[in-house]
Each structure stands twice: as structure tokens, then as C-alpha cells.
Amino acid sequence: MNPSAAEDHLRVIRELMERATIYRAVSAPAALFCGIVALSVGALALTPGPAQPLFQYHFVPVWIVVCILSAIANVFFLFRSTTYRGETFGSHRLRTALYAIAPAFLIAIALTFLLSRAKSSELFIAVTWMALYGLALLSTTTFAPRSIVVLGWAFILTGVLILVLMNPRLTASAGRSLQLEQTGYLAMAGTFGLYHTVYGLVVLFSARRYEHG
């Protein structure tokens, strides 16, 4: 390898490492926000009380609101990070990330529109969101840290496990739609809530340990 090629190779490695560090720093607080909101929604929907009726039979609208709030939080943390580094918000790296995750999100939107018109489809919608979100995370492998890859596989494998263990009789009766909806809330809280919260805490703890190490 000639000196010029070696220098270019090192520059690419350094840039990828920098991107992974920045991506991790930005994703941690956003993941914590999403996780806490999802856990709160799951708790309110599954715990008997005055707030529970607000969530019953409104599975898709509730989680769309959660998705919008999480997207706003992500934009906020990204904007704050790019401003701090003196970069433009619509940078090439951001556009690359959006292009990478766009196919999975478009399929998720289409399947949500289809499944939401069927009865007792809440758990299937939750599994669809898990799997496609996991694929979206894995699509950022070239510029995201390993922790994002682990999180993506956690979502995909959890969705696969639910499909394998799902009892077909659970969906045989439309009268069990409320039970399926509650199971969907539990699945969403256990993945989008718990997984994001654990990921955010682990990344923040690792970053602080690194800074003080």
C-alpha cells in the first residue's frame, strides 16, 4: 500500500469512528426519551384506572403519537448536536441515514394502514413495527456503532420469537380483541420501552465511564 492510499484508508477509519461516537452520543438521550414514553404508555394502558379507557381500542393512534413525539425528540437532539459541532442540520451524513432507514419505515407505514383495518390485529402490528424498526437500525450498520446493531437484532429476534410462540387460537375469535390489544401494548412496552431505556442507560453509563477513565 502506497503512502497516499494508506493515508486515505486511515482517514476513512477515523471518520467512521467519529461518526459512530457522535451517533452513539446523540442516540442515547433520544432512546431514553422514547423508552420512558413507551413504558409510561404501556403502564397506563395495562393498569386498571381512570386513564386506561383512554387507551383501549386506540392502539394505533396512541403509538403514532408516541412515534411523533420520539421523532421530535430525535430531531431536537440531532439539531443540538449539529449546532454544537458547527455543522448544518441537513448534512450529508444525516441524509445518508434517512435514505438508509426510509425503505423499512415506508413498508411499516403501508402495513400499518393495511393491518389497522382488520380486527384483532394489534399484536401483528406490534410485531411488524418491531421487525421493520430492527431492519431500519441494521441498515445503518456502515456508520452506526455496534450497540445499534445489537439493538436492531434484539427487535428482530423478539418479533420472530413472538410469531413462533403465538397461539393461533388467540386470534381466532374477534371477541378477544381487547386481549390482543393488551398483549400488543405489553409487546410495545417491552421492546420500544424497555429495550430503548436499557440501551440509553448503558450508552450513557459507558460514555461517562470513558470520560472519567
Buried (B, 14 or more C-beta within 10 A) or exposed (E): EEEEEEEEEEEEEEEEEEBBEBBBBBBBBBBBBBBBBBBEBBBBBBEEEEEBEEBBEBBBEBBBEBBEBBEEBBEEBBEEBBEEEEBEEEEEBBEEBEEBBEEBBEBBEEBBEEBBEEEBBBBBBBBBBBBBBBBBBBBBEEBBBEBBBEBBEBBBEBBBEBEEEBEEEEBEEEEBBEBBBBBBBBBBBBBBBBBBBBBBBBBBEBBEEEEEE
